[in-house]
Amino acid sequence: MSITLVAVVLALVLGHVAPALVASFRQYGWYMAWLHWLGEVAGKAWQGRFAIALALAPVLLVVALLQWLLDGPVYGLVGLLFDIAVLVYAWGPRDLDVDVEAVIDAHDTPTRHAAIARLGLAGESAALDGPALVEAVFTNALRRWFGVLFWFLLLGPVGAILYRLAAQHSVAPDLLGQNRAGALALRTALEWPVAQLMTLAMALVGNFDTVFTAWRDAGGARFRLETGFLAQAARASVRGELAEEAREYAEEGMVQAMRDLPELRDAMSLVWRILLLWLAILAVFVIGGWVG
């Protein structure tokens, strides 16, 4: 697991210093073409709820075989490079903090709307809707960073590819109803434990009582495969942190500094703190010798 620290840092650094290179590397058109071909040849089997297994099984089998074969040569160095390449490939596909910075740095309405659209929001009200921006940041954090990281930690490269392709499958165009429903169900099942751990980390790096109350009220304590509790907890945490900041300024007799899109800035700051906590815990396990 120690390679995860290196791979995550590489994924983040490359997203900043070589965005064009990373964008050209993280291409999933081959998977969309694979899905299109399956839709033409699989017939009724492609119309069912479990059709996603037809698409994922061959790909995961190849990745698992490579993962096993490359683990030994050159003292594991080849396997190490393969693991890092797979994690960097599955990360994203766009770097979240770059997209958030683009929203903050946009100085005109069309540019800002275009930047917000890259976070999955659209419409005239999106640019002014703080809670929606907070939810978009955490949804993207789950699907771009933490989902890949969690399943990589559990299963290695197979886990990272499993999550990334399941997420791609769920948004693929031209899928039939049951096929899409099965893909969404798989993605939600993969995301549920990640969302729970993200919420726990949020409580630890933020206001525990606020996050816990929002998580419980949103149904996070019930074993139900949905992840809406993460957005509720994030909105409550950001709202609480901004209110606390305002109180601190008032108590010190200072005028609060006006910041553009404060909810968005605080949400991204919270996501960074969650990621750092995850990596810090992983580092402790590695240093302690509890994981390899």
C-alpha positions as CSV (number, residue, x, y, z in Angstrom):
1,M,0.0,0.0,0.0
2,S,3.0,2.3,0.3
3,I,2.9,2.8,-3.4
4,T,-0.5,4.4,-3.1
5,L,1.1,7.4,-1.5
6,V,3.5,7.8,-4.4
7,A,0.8,7.2,-7.0
8,V,-1.7,9.7,-5.5
9,V,1.0,12.4,-5.3
10,L,2.0,11.7,-8.9
11,A,-1.7,11.8,-10.0
12,L,-2.2,15.2,-8.3
13,V,1.2,16.7,-9.5
14,L,0.7,15.5,-13.1
15,G,-2.7,17.0,-13.2
16,H,-1.2,20.4,-12.5
17,V,2.1,20.4,-14.3
18,A,1.1,18.3,-17.4
19,P,-2.7,18.5,-17.7
20,A,-2.6,17.9,-21.5
21,L,-0.4,14.8,-21.0
22,V,-2.7,13.4,-18.3
23,A,-5.9,14.2,-20.4
24,S,-4.4,12.3,-23.4
25,F,-3.6,9.4,-21.1
26,R,-7.0,9.2,-19.4
27,Q,-9.1,8.2,-22.4
28,Y,-12.0,5.8,-22.2
29,G,-13.3,5.9,-25.7
30,W,-12.1,2.3,-26.1
31,Y,-14.6,1.3,-23.4
32,M,-17.4,3.2,-25.0
33,A,-16.6,1.4,-28.3
34,W,-16.5,-1.9,-26.5
35,L,-20.0,-1.2,-25.1
36,H,-21.3,-0.3,-28.5
37,W,-20.0,-3.5,-30.0
38,L,-21.5,-5.6,-27.2
39,G,-24.8,-3.9,-27.7
40,E,-24.8,-5.0,-31.3
41,V,-23.7,-8.6,-30.8
42,A,-25.0,-9.6,-27.3
43,G,-28.7,-9.4,-28.2
44,K,-31.2,-9.8,-25.3
45,A,-28.3,-10.4,-22.8
46,W,-27.4,-6.8,-23.2
47,Q,-30.8,-5.6,-22.2
48,G,-30.7,-7.1,-18.7
49,R,-29.9,-5.6,-15.3
50,F,-26.6,-7.6,-15.1
51,A,-25.4,-6.8,-18.6
52,I,-22.6,-4.7,-17.1
53,A,-20.9,-8.0,-16.1
54,L,-20.5,-8.8,-19.8
55,A,-18.6,-5.6,-20.3
56,L,-16.5,-5.6,-17.1
57,A,-15.5,-9.2,-16.8
58,P,-13.1,-9.5,-19.7
59,V,-11.4,-6.2,-18.9
60,L,-11.0,-7.0,-15.2
61,L,-9.7,-10.5,-16.1
62,V,-6.9,-8.9,-18.3
63,V,-6.0,-6.4,-15.6
64,A,-6.0,-9.1,-12.9
65,L,-3.7,-11.3,-15.0
66,L,-1.3,-8.5,-15.6
67,Q,-1.4,-7.6,-11.9
68,W,-0.4,-11.1,-11.1
69,L,2.2,-11.6,-13.8
70,L,4.0,-8.3,-13.2
71,D,4.3,-8.7,-9.5
72,G,7.5,-10.7,-9.6
73,P,9.8,-9.5,-12.4
74,V,12.7,-7.2,-11.5
75,Y,12.0,-7.4,-7.7
76,G,8.5,-6.2,-8.2
77,L,9.6,-2.9,-9.9
78,V,7.5,-3.7,-13.1
79,G,4.5,-4.4,-10.9
80,L,5.1,-1.2,-9.0
81,L,5.1,0.9,-12.2
82,F,2.0,-0.9,-13.4
83,D,0.2,-0.2,-10.2
84,I,1.1,3.5,-10.4
85,A,0.1,3.8,-14.0
86,V,-3.3,2.2,-13.4
87,L,-4.0,4.5,-10.5
88,V,-3.0,7.6,-12.4
89,Y,-5.1,6.4,-15.3
90,A,-8.2,5.8,-13.2
91,W,-7.8,9.0,-11.2
92,G,-10.0,11.8,-12.4
93,P,-10.5,11.8,-15.4
94,R,-10.3,15.5,-14.8
95,D,-8.5,16.9,-11.8
96,L,-11.0,18.3,-9.3
97,D,-8.9,21.1,-7.8
98,V,-8.0,22.4,-11.2
99,D,-11.7,22.5,-12.2
100,V,-12.6,24.3,-8.9
101,E,-9.9,26.8,-9.4
102,A,-11.2,27.5,-12.9
103,V,-14.6,28.4,-11.4
104,I,-13.1,30.7,-8.8
105,D,-10.7,32.4,-11.2
106,A,-13.4,33.0,-13.9
107,H,-14.1,36.7,-14.2
108,D,-17.1,36.7,-16.6
109,T,-20.4,34.9,-16.5
110,P,-20.0,32.7,-19.6
111,T,-16.5,31.5,-18.5
112,R,-17.8,30.8,-15.0
113,H,-20.8,28.9,-16.3
114,A,-18.6,26.8,-18.6
115,A,-16.3,26.0,-15.6
116,I,-19.2,25.1,-13.4
117,A,-20.5,22.8,-16.1
118,R,-17.3,20.8,-15.8
119,L,-18.4,20.0,-12.2
120,G,-21.7,18.6,-13.5
121,L,-23.9,21.7,-12.9
122,A,-25.8,23.6,-15.5
123,G,-28.3,26.4,-15.7
124,E,-28.3,30.1,-14.9
125,S,-28.8,29.6,-11.1
126,A,-25.9,27.2,-10.7
127,A,-23.3,30.0,-10.5
128,L,-25.1,31.5,-7.5
129,D,-26.2,28.3,-5.7
130,G,-23.7,27.7,-2.9
131,P,-25.2,24.5,-1.6
132,A,-25.4,23.0,-5.1
133,L,-21.7,23.9,-5.6
134,V,-20.8,22.2,-2.3
135,E,-22.7,19.1,-3.3
136,A,-21.0,19.1,-6.8
137,V,-17.5,19.3,-5.2
138,F,-18.1,16.4,-2.9
139,T,-19.8,14.3,-5.6
140,N,-16.9,14.9,-7.9
141,A,-14.4,14.2,-5.1
142,L,-16.1,10.8,-4.5
143,R,-16.1,9.9,-8.1
144,R,-12.8,11.3,-9.2
145,W,-10.6,10.7,-6.2
146,F,-11.9,8.7,-3.2
147,G,-13.8,6.0,-5.1
148,V,-10.7,5.1,-7.1
149,L,-8.4,5.3,-4.1
150,F,-10.6,3.2,-1.8
151,W,-11.0,0.3,-4.3
152,F,-7.3,0.5,-5.2
153,L,-6.4,0.1,-1.6
154,L,-8.7,-3.0,-1.3
155,L,-8.0,-4.8,-4.6
156,G,-5.1,-3.0,-6.3
157,P,-5.3,-2.1,-10.0
158,V,-8.3,-4.3,-10.5
159,G,-10.2,-2.3,-7.9
160,A,-9.3,1.0,-9.5
161,I,-10.3,-0.1,-13.0
162,L,-13.5,-1.7,-11.6
163,Y,-14.7,1.6,-10.1
164,R,-13.6,3.8,-13.0
165,L,-15.3,1.6,-15.7
166,A,-18.4,1.1,-13.6
167,A,-18.7,4.9,-13.3
168,Q,-18.1,5.3,-17.0
169,H,-20.6,2.6,-17.8
170,S,-23.3,4.3,-15.7
171,V,-23.2,7.5,-17.8
172,A,-22.7,5.9,-21.2
173,P,-25.1,7.0,-23.8
174,D,-27.7,4.8,-25.5
175,L,-28.0,2.2,-22.7
176,L,-31.3,0.5,-22.3
177,G,-33.3,1.0,-19.1
178,Q,-32.4,-2.2,-17.2
179,N,-28.8,-2.1,-18.4
180,R,-28.4,1.5,-17.1
181,A,-30.2,0.6,-13.9
182,G,-27.8,-2.3,-13.2
183,A,-24.8,0.0,-13.9
184,L,-26.2,2.7,-11.5
185,A,-26.8,0.0,-8.8
186,L,-23.2,-1.3,-9.1
187,R,-21.8,2.2,-9.0
188,T,-23.9,3.1,-5.9
189,A,-22.8,-0.2,-4.2
190,L,-19.2,0.7,-4.9
191,E,-19.6,4.3,-3.6
192,W,-21.6,3.6,-0.5
193,P,-18.6,2.5,1.8
194,V,-16.5,5.3,0.3
195,A,-19.1,7.9,1.1
196,Q,-19.4,6.6,4.7
197,L,-15.6,6.9,5.2
198,M,-15.5,10.3,3.6
199,T,-18.3,11.4,6.0
200,L,-16.4,10.0,9.0
201,A,-13.2,11.8,7.9
202,M,-15.2,15.0,7.4
203,A,-16.5,14.7,11.0
204,L,-12.9,14.3,12.2
205,V,-11.5,17.3,10.3
206,G,-14.5,19.5,10.8
207,N,-17.3,19.9,13.4
208,F,-18.1,16.4,14.5
209,D,-21.6,17.2,16.0
210,T,-22.7,19.1,12.9
211,V,-21.6,16.4,10.5
212,F,-22.9,13.5,12.6
213,T,-26.3,15.1,13.0
214,A,-26.6,15.8,9.2
215,W,-25.4,12.3,8.4
216,R,-28.0,10.7,10.8
217,D,-30.9,12.9,9.6
218,A,-30.1,12.1,6.0
219,G,-30.3,8.3,6.7
220,G,-26.6,7.6,6.7
221,A,-27.1,5.4,9.8
222,R,-29.4,3.0,7.9
223,F,-28.0,0.3,5.7
224,R,-29.4,1.6,2.5
225,L,-27.4,1.7,-0.7
226,E,-27.6,5.4,-1.4
227,T,-25.0,8.2,-0.9
228,G,-27.2,11.3,-0.4
229,F,-26.0,11.6,3.2
230,L,-22.6,12.7,2.0
231,A,-24.0,15.8,0.3
232,Q,-26.2,16.7,3.3
233,A,-23.2,16.3,5.7
234,A,-21.0,18.4,3.4
235,R,-23.5,21.2,3.1
236,A,-24.0,21.3,6.9
237,S,-20.3,21.2,7.5
238,V,-19.5,24.1,5.1
239,R,-22.4,26.1,6.4
240,G,-21.2,25.6,10.0
241,E,-17.6,26.5,9.1
242,L,-18.6,29.8,7.4
243,A,-20.9,30.7,10.3
244,E,-18.1,30.1,12.7
245,E,-15.7,32.2,10.7
246,A,-18.2,35.0,10.7
247,R,-18.6,34.8,14.5
248,E,-14.8,34.9,14.9
249,Y,-14.6,38.1,12.8
250,A,-17.4,39.7,14.8
251,E,-15.8,38.8,18.2
252,E,-12.5,40.3,17.1
253,G,-14.3,43.5,15.9
254,M,-13.2,42.9,12.4
255,V,-15.1,43.2,9.2
256,Q,-15.3,39.8,7.5
257,A,-13.2,39.7,4.3
258,M,-15.5,39.3,1.3
259,R,-14.6,36.3,-0.8
260,D,-16.1,35.2,-4.1
261,L,-17.9,31.8,-3.9
262,P,-17.0,31.2,-0.2
263,E,-19.0,27.9,-0.1
264,L,-17.0,26.6,-3.0
265,R,-13.6,27.5,-1.5
266,D,-14.5,26.0,1.9
267,A,-15.8,22.8,0.2
268,M,-12.6,22.3,-1.7
269,S,-10.6,23.0,1.5
270,L,-12.6,20.4,3.3
271,V,-12.0,17.9,0.6
272,W,-8.3,18.5,0.7
273,R,-8.3,17.9,4.5
274,I,-10.2,14.7,4.1
275,L,-7.7,13.5,1.5
276,L,-4.8,14.4,3.7
277,L,-6.3,12.5,6.6
278,W,-6.8,9.4,4.5
279,L,-3.2,9.6,3.3
280,A,-1.9,10.3,6.8
281,I,-3.7,7.2,8.2
282,L,-2.3,5.2,5.3
283,A,1.2,6.5,6.0
284,V,0.9,5.5,9.7
285,F,-0.1,2.0,8.7
286,V,2.9,1.8,6.3
287,I,5.4,3.1,8.8
288,G,4.0,0.8,11.5
289,G,4.6,-2.1,9.2
290,W,0.9,-3.2,9.3
291,V,0.6,-3.1,5.5
292,G,3.0,-3.6,2.7
